[in-house]
Amino acid sequence: MSTTRCDTSPGQNVYSYLSMVNLNTTLDEYGKNATSSWEREFYYDGWNSTKTDENIINSRIRKAIQMVYADASKIGCGVTECGKNPSIDNWYMITLVCLYEKPLSNVVSDIYLEGEACSKCSGGSKCETSSGLCA
């Protein structure tokens, strides 16, 4: 089993999972795997700014940044089992795509707002105490 990464458009995160056997495709399972994969980008590649710019947008942490982007209040994800991929030794491929309402911008803007955790959660969200983020 392995994972692959694809180039994506702004506001889109893609996660692909490869396996030698056909697997059950549930968003819960692959959603957790995908978000963990994107989150690891912070640990491996660092994160030294609270602002977006062209360097951040083109960096290896762009998927992780998209997940915490303060201006993205809506997200939609879907998962599909793509069948055997002949270009990858006929391994089964599962792909998960998440689209964010507001993509990261090349214009310098805040990735997130600094302040007391969850102090500005909107009416449609609630505080996730484990992370201190509005969800």
C-alpha positions in Angstrom: 0.0 0.0 0.0 1.2 3.5 -0.7 0.0 7.0 -1.3 0.5 9.4 -4.1 0.2 13.1 -4.5 -1.1 15.0 -7.4 -0.7 18.6 -8.6 -4.0 20.4 -7.9 -5.8 23.7 -8.6 -6.1 26.4 -6.0 -8.8 25.4 -3.5 -8.5 21.7 -4.2 -6.7 19.0 -2.3 -6.3 15.5 -3.9 -5.2 12.3 -2.1 -4.7 9.0 -3.9 -4.2 5.7 -2.2 -2.8 2.6 -3.9 -3.3 -1.0 -2.9 -2.7 -4.4 -4.4 -6.2 -5.5 -3.3 -9.6 -3.9 -3.8 -10.6 -1.9 -0.8 -13.8 -0.5 0.7 -14.2 3.1 -0.2 -15.6 5.1 2.7 -15.0 8.8 3.1 -14.5 8.4 6.8 -11.5 6.1 6.4 -9.8 7.9 3.5 -10.8 11.3 4.8 -8.8 10.7 8.0 -5.9 9.3 6.0 -5.9 12.3 3.6 -6.1 15.0 6.3 -3.3 13.2 8.3 -1.2 13.2 5.2 -1.7 16.9 4.5 -1.1 17.7 8.1 2.2 16.0 8.1 3.4 18.5 5.5 3.7 21.0 8.4 6.0 18.6 10.3 8.2 17.7 7.3 8.4 21.0 5.6 7.9 23.6 8.4 5.6 26.6 8.5 7.2 29.9 9.3 4.5 32.5 8.3 0.9 33.3 9.1 0.6 35.0 5.6 -0.1 33.6 2.2 2.0 34.6 -0.8 3.2 33.0 -4.0 5.9 31.0 -2.3 3.4 29.4 0.1 0.9 28.7 -2.7 3.7 26.9 -4.7 5.2 25.1 -1.7 4.9 21.5 -0.5 2.7 22.7 2.4 0.0 24.2 0.3 -2.5 21.4 1.1 -1.9 21.7 4.8 -2.3 25.5 4.6 -5.6 25.1 2.7 -7.0 23.1 5.5 -6.4 25.8 8.1 -7.1 28.9 5.9 -9.3 31.2 7.9 -11.3 32.4 4.8 -12.3 28.9 3.8 -15.5 28.2 5.7 -17.0 25.5 3.5 -15.4 22.3 2.3 -16.8 19.4 0.2 -15.0 16.0 -0.2 -15.7 13.0 -2.3 -14.0 9.6 -2.7 -14.1 7.1 -5.5 -12.5 3.7 -6.2 -10.8 4.1 -9.6 -10.2 0.4 -10.2 -6.9 -1.0 -11.4 -4.4 1.4 -12.7 -2.4 -0.2 -15.5 0.3 2.5 -15.3 1.0 1.5 -11.7 1.3 -2.3 -12.0 -2.5 -2.8 -11.9 -2.7 -1.6 -8.3 -6.2 -0.5 -7.2 -6.4 3.3 -6.8 -8.7 5.2 -4.5 -8.9 9.0 -4.9 -10.2 11.6 -2.5 -10.8 15.2 -3.6 -11.7 18.1 -1.3 -12.8 21.4 -2.7 -12.6 24.5 -0.5 -15.1 27.4 -0.8 -12.4 30.0 -0.9 -9.0 28.9 -2.3 -5.7 30.2 -1.1 -4.7 33.3 -3.0 -1.4 34.5 -4.4 -2.2 37.9 -2.9 -0.7 38.4 0.6 -3.4 37.6 3.1 -3.7 36.0 6.6 -3.7 32.2 6.7 -5.4 32.4 10.0 -6.2 35.1 12.5 -4.1 35.2 15.6 -5.9 35.6 19.0 -7.6 33.6 21.7 -8.6 30.1 20.5 -12.2 30.0 19.1 -12.9 33.6 20.0 -14.3 34.4 16.5 -16.3 31.2 15.7 -19.2 32.2 13.5 -22.8 31.2 14.2 -22.5 28.2 11.9 -19.4 26.7 13.6 -18.4 25.6 17.0 -15.1 25.4 18.9 -13.1 22.2 18.5 -11.3 22.3 21.8 -8.6 19.8 20.9 -7.2 22.0 18.1 -8.6 25.4 19.2 -10.1 25.9 15.8 -13.6 26.8 14.7 -15.2 23.9 12.8 
